[in-house]
Structures are given as structure tokens and as C-alpha cells.
Amino acid sequence: MMENSQVERRLLVCQNRTCRKQGSAKVLAAFESSEVSNIQVEKSGCLGQCGNGPMVLILPEEVWYSRVFPQQISTILEENFLGRITVK
């Protein structure tokens, strides 16, 4: 695990009740299994977008993704971390 001083960006995956019912645990697991340098993947509480989940938020840029499925993880990583990823 990286120290906070080494983490450039954070990727939050909502794990609140509505998002979990919509499959956010699988989305979180897919992000956690990807190897991305300088990003901290974290589960979060409610991101205030109930009904649009599973929700993903990339910080500090504040890039939002709604209705995320595990199959979309590679695309999201490529869009936001191009040149810095190795996806298993």
C-alpha cells in the first residue's frame, strides 16, 4: 500500500446502500484488482447521487461516472490515467 504522500489522485467508489444494490462492490473489486500507479482506490460513503449508481468519483479533478459496470473499468482507467496504467 502506498503512503498518502505518494498518492497523486484518489478514486472513490460509493458503497452506500443504493449503490451496493446496484453492484458497486463488484466495481470496487475491479478497480482494486487493477494496477494503477499513483492512485488510491477507496470505498466511500454516499456521494449524493443516489439512483445514478454505482457512482465513481476521481479526485482532485472531480470527474464523475454514474451507472458504472465492472466491464467499464478499463475504459475509465484509460480515459483518466492514460500512460500510467497496467490493467490485469
C-alpha positions in Angstrom: 0.0 0.0 0.0 1.2 3.5 -0.8 1.8 6.2 1.7 -0.6 9.2 1.4 2.3 11.4 0.3 2.9 9.2 -2.7 -0.7 9.2 -3.9 -1.5 11.8 -6.5 -5.1 11.0 -7.1 -8.0 9.2 -5.4 -10.7 7.1 -7.0 -13.8 6.8 -4.8 -16.4 4.1 -5.3 -19.6 4.6 -3.4 -20.5 1.7 -1.1 -23.7 3.2 0.4 -26.9 1.2 0.3 -28.3 2.2 -3.1 -25.0 1.8 -5.0 -24.3 -1.5 -3.3 -27.7 -2.8 -4.5 -26.7 -1.7 -8.0 -23.4 -3.6 -7.9 -20.8 -1.2 -6.5 -19.0 -3.9 -4.6 -18.1 -5.6 -7.9 -17.0 -2.2 -9.3 -14.8 -1.5 -6.3 -13.2 -5.0 -6.6 -12.5 -4.5 -10.3 -10.7 -1.2 -9.6 -8.8 -2.7 -6.7 -7.6 -5.6 -8.9 -6.2 -3.1 -11.5 -2.6 -1.9 -11.1 -2.6 1.9 -11.4 0.4 3.9 -10.3 -0.1 7.0 -8.0 -3.8 6.5 -7.4 -5.6 5.4 -4.2 -8.8 3.3 -4.8 -11.1 3.8 -1.9 -14.6 2.8 -0.9 -16.7 5.8 0.1 -20.0 6.6 1.8 -22.8 8.2 -0.1 -21.6 10.6 -2.8 -25.0 12.2 -3.0 -26.1 10.8 -6.4 -28.5 8.1 -5.2 -30.3 6.4 -8.0 -27.5 7.0 -10.5 -25.1 4.4 -9.2 -22.8 2.7 -8.9 -21.0 6.1 -8.6 -17.3 6.7 -9.1 -15.5 10.0 -8.3 -11.9 10.8 -9.3 -10.2 13.4 -7.2 -8.8 16.0 -7.2 -10.2 16.6 -10.8 -13.8 15.8 -9.6 -14.5 13.6 -12.6 -17.8 11.7 -12.0 -19.0 8.4 -13.5 -22.5 7.1 -13.0 -24.0 3.6 -13.6 -20.6 2.0 -13.7 -20.2 -1.7 -14.5 -17.1 -3.7 -14.0 -16.7 -4.1 -17.7 -16.1 -0.3 -18.0 -13.2 -0.2 -15.6 -10.5 -0.4 -18.3 -12.1 2.4 -20.3 -12.4 4.6 -17.2 -8.7 4.0 -16.3 -7.6 4.6 -19.9 -9.6 7.9 -20.1 -8.1 9.2 -16.8 -4.8 7.6 -16.4 -3.5 7.1 -20.0 0.1 6.1 -20.0 0.1 5.3 -16.3 -1.9 2.1 -16.1 -1.4 -1.6 -16.3 -4.7 -3.4 -16.2 -4.8 -7.1 -15.4 
